[in-house]
Amino acid sequence: MKLLTDLFSTDYGLMSIAVIAFMLGMAGWFGAFFKRKMAEDAKKAGL
């Protein structure tokens, strides 16, 4: 339980949450971006 208390109440815990959330958001954005670009390239190639 101390782990969760430290995670949500200390500056380094909150920064860890922020970094994890940012990385997950970035991974989702890159996934959607690459998927969209691959679909555009496939359409240009006539596949």
Backbone torsions as a table, in degrees:
resi	resn	phi	psi	omega
1	MET	NA	-30.3	177.5
2	LYS	-63.0	-31.5	178.5
3	LEU	-59.2	-48.1	179.6
4	LEU	-67.5	-36.5	177.3
5	THR	-62.5	-45.8	177.8
6	ASP	-64.9	-39.2	-177.4
7	LEU	-62.6	-42.1	-174.7
8	PHE	-97.7	-3.5	-176.1
9	SER	-122.8	-8.3	179.3
10	THR	-106.8	160.2	-179.2
11	ASP	-65.8	-39.8	179.7
12	TYR	-72.4	-28.9	175.5
13	GLY	-69.6	-43.5	179.1
14	LEU	-67.0	-36.6	177.0
15	MET	-66.8	-36.4	177.1
16	SER	-62.7	-43.6	177.9
17	ILE	-61.9	-42.9	-179.7
18	ALA	-62.8	-42.4	-179.3
19	VAL	-66.9	-43.4	179.0
20	ILE	-62.2	-44.9	179.0
21	ALA	-63.2	-41.9	178.8
22	PHE	-62.3	-44.7	-178.7
23	MET	-65.3	-40.0	177.7
24	LEU	-65.7	-41.2	177.1
25	GLY	-64.1	-41.6	178.8
26	MET	-65.2	-39.5	178.4
27	ALA	-63.4	-41.4	177.4
28	GLY	-65.1	-41.9	179.8
29	TRP	-65.0	-46.3	179.4
30	PHE	-62.7	-39.5	177.8
31	GLY	-60.3	-46.4	179.1
32	ALA	-66.6	-40.1	179.9
33	PHE	-62.3	-49.2	-178.9
34	PHE	-66.6	-37.7	178.6
35	LYS	-63.4	-41.7	178.9
36	ARG	-65.0	-43.0	-180.0
37	LYS	-67.0	-38.1	177.2
38	MET	-65.3	-37.6	178.2
39	ALA	-67.0	-39.0	177.3
40	GLU	-63.9	-43.4	179.4
41	ASP	-65.9	-39.1	178.1
42	ALA	-66.1	-36.7	178.8
43	LYS	-68.0	-39.6	177.7
44	LYS	-65.7	-34.4	-179.2
45	ALA	-80.7	-11.0	178.1
46	GLY	82.1	26.5	180.0
47	LEU	-93.6	NA	NA
